[in-house]
Every structure is written in structure tokens, then in C-alpha cells.
């Protein structure tokens, strides 16, 4: 969850109130099925739309280079779903907006 405080204040006029914006990041779930990994995350949660998130991966968590997955996720039971084969170098995944 990310909480931002927005004051709407400028130097010329005082703030008349405070507005808070709350955002919840989607939870990425990774499961192994045979020789594949299935990655899922919700399409929405509590009114928050997650369509702007993309799946990214890297082979090294110390690296600042993350590659956006080019596969388009399918929607299954209100979950974005991607299936990737388990092969080659280990990968780390994240969702990015």
C-alpha cells in the first residue's frame, strides 16, 4: 500500500484541506506446474484497476535492468495469468506500473 499526501497548496494561497490518495500494489503469485511457472495477479482489488501493470523479469536482483515480458497475459477467473517454461537461468519477477 502506498499513501500519498496531496495538499493542493501554492505559495500564493494557503492550503484549505488535505487529500490523501491510497494505492494498493497488486500481489504477484508464482506457482510451479510441471515444467512451467504460472504467474498470476488480480485484474482489480477493492476498486483498484491493475490493468496498467506489466510483468518484468531479471536474472540478477542486484541489476537495475528489468525486462518487460512481451507475452500478453490471459484473464482467468479475474486474474491476469502468464505461463512460462522453467528452463535456463533462474529469473526474478515483479510487477511494474
SVG drawing of the C-alpha trace seen along z (x, -y; Angstrom):
<svg xmlns="http://www.w3.org/2000/svg" viewBox="-14 -35 38 67">
<polyline fill="none" stroke="black" stroke-width="0.4" points="0.0,0.0 1.3,-3.4 -0.1,-6.5 0.5,-9.9 -0.5,-13.3 -1.6,-15.9 -2.0,-19.4 -3.0,-21.4 -1.1,-24.3 0.7,-27.0 2.9,-29.9 0.1,-32.4 -2.8,-30.6 -2.9,-28.6 -4.0,-25.0 -7.6,-24.6 -7.5,-20.9 -5.6,-17.7 -6.5,-15.0 -5.0,-11.5 -4.5,-9.1 -4.2,-5.4 -2.9,-2.9 -2.6,0.8 0.0,2.7 -1.2,6.0 0.2,9.2 2.1,11.4 1.7,15.1 4.1,17.7 3.3,21.4 5.2,24.3 3.2,26.7 5.2,29.5 7.9,27.8 6.1,24.4 5.7,21.5 2.3,19.8 2.3,16.2 -1.0,14.5 -2.1,11.2 -5.6,9.7 -7.3,7.6 -8.7,5.4 -9.0,5.3 -11.3,3.2 -12.0,0.9 -8.3,0.5 -7.8,1.3 -4.5,3.2 -4.6,3.1 -1.6,0.6 0.8,3.1 3.3,5.1 5.3,8.2 9.0,7.7 11.9,10.1 15.7,10.1 18.3,12.8 20.1,10.7 18.4,8.9 21.4,6.6 20.9,5.3 18.9,2.2 17.9,3.7 14.5,5.4 13.0,6.7 9.2,6.4 7.6,9.7 6.4,9.5 3.6,12.1 0.1,10.8 -1.5,12.2 -4.8,14.1 -7.6,13.3 -8.7,16.4 -11.2,16.0 -10.4,12.3 -6.7,12.9 -4.1,12.0 -2.3,15.2 1.0,16.0 2.7,19.3 6.4,19.5 8.6,22.6 11.0,23.4 14.3,23.5 17.7,21.8 18.9,19.2 16.9,18.5 14.6,15.4 13.1,13.0 9.7,11.4 8.0,8.2 5.0,6.1 5.7,2.5 3.5,-0.4"/>
</svg>
